[in-house]
Each structure stands twice: as C-alpha cells, then as structure tokens.
Amino acid sequence: MNETNLPRRDLVIAAGGLGLTALAGANLAFAQPAKAGEGGAILKSLKASVGANREYVLPPLPYAPNALEPHIDAETMTLHHDKHHAAYVKGANDALGKLAEIRAGKVDAGQVTDWSEKLAFNVSGHILHAFFWANLGPKSGEPTGELAKDLAADFGSVEAFKTHFSAAAAQVQGNGWAILAWEPISSRLIVLQVRNHQINAAWSSVPILVLDVWEHAYYLKYRNVRADYVKAFWNVVNWHAVGEWYETMKGHTSQVK
Ligand SMILES: [Fe+2]
C-alpha cells in the first residue's frame, strides 16, 4: 500500500485493526475518517488499546468490575481483564519484538512461523477483548435504528439473529468467540464462529458484537454450563454502543461496494 494513501490514525484503528487492512491493500477507498464523537464506546476502547508508540496496551474496563452482576460476576471480570487480557497484550508485543529480532538477524529465521502464529493469536485476542468490554454494559435493551433494521433484513428478525448467534456461541469447540460481523464487500451482516481468537475469521469482516466463550469468561459462575452464560449475555449487551459503532463502520465502508 502506498503510504500517501494511508487513512488517518483514527480510521486505521477503527478499520485496519479489525481486518480491513486487506481492503486498504486492494486500494478500495474508505469514505471518511471517523469524526469526533463517532464510533462511541467501542472506538474509544480500541483507541485505548494502542499506545503513543503503537505498542499494544491494556485498555481500562469501561465500568466497575461488578457492574454486570448478577449476569457476569466481578471476580470473573477482574481476572479476565487483569490477567487474561493483559497476557494477550504482552504476547502481541513480544511477538512483534521477536519478529523484529528475526529481521535484524538476532534470532533464527526458522522461528518466523512460530512467532507469526503467536502474533495472529495475541493481536486477535487483544483486540477482541478490548471490543468485548465495550460491547457489554449494565443496561441492555434491544437493538435500535440502522442496526435493528439491518439485523431484520439479513437474518429475518432480531430474534432469529439472536438464535443463530447463541447457537454459534454454544457450539464453539473448545475456546472461541461468536462474532456478529459487517462484511463490507457484500454489505451484509454475518455471524462468525471463531476458534481461539483467529481461526475461522473471514477477511474483510469487521466485528460489530462479540461474545467470548473461552472457559475463563464464565467458569467461576457457570461452571460447565456455557449455554446459561450465553443466555445471560443478552442481559448485558450495550446495544447503544454496538449501534453507534455499527453506523460508523457501515458509513466508513460504504464506498467499498
Ligand atoms: Fe477472554
């Protein structure tokens, strides 16, 4: 990609960090960089996930650890954010550092495959967690506006979407995520079922709503009954934040089509 075509940093964070680098590389234009106030709580959390020198950093939880009780308990939130998410941040920075050492000839180039896998795993884990905290909140409600309209158009109804998403979450083999994603090439919302943090991702797709179904996300409270955790999740979706993010992302990628 020609660097003179790089969009502003805000949009790089909003789009490139979530899988749209492939689109940028194909010289497909975005509409406009995010304006102040656009993107809402999700963009704010993503921007807080990158430091001044582009190193990855742990963003703060946007609410108190007990804010989602009784659906998600404070101990789980604290461990999940302070230990698990922090480990992905460290892993992402370590992988970048090790790949730089390989380029500098300080580390055997035979390790490229191993560190590339670690880079994909940890960057994906970091970004998805930063997204997850912000798409949760103590007040849920229901989708409204453009998002509600498009969910109905692409899934039949909001309820049909929830059923599809819940099944994807419940059926992840081992650790993974259910992800509602905007696929800008076809202007369509899709549900992805991702293993670990990166397996079964679809290029070009931008997360809109994500649910972590790794055991560390629910085991203290729900033990082995993941389905109950998935059911409780719908009580703590911050639909306002999700709707704001969706309208911003859809607007920025509309010229792709
Ligand atoms: Fe997690």
Residues whose N, C-alpha, C, O or C-beta is under 5 A from the ligand:
A	BS01	LIG	D212 W214 A217
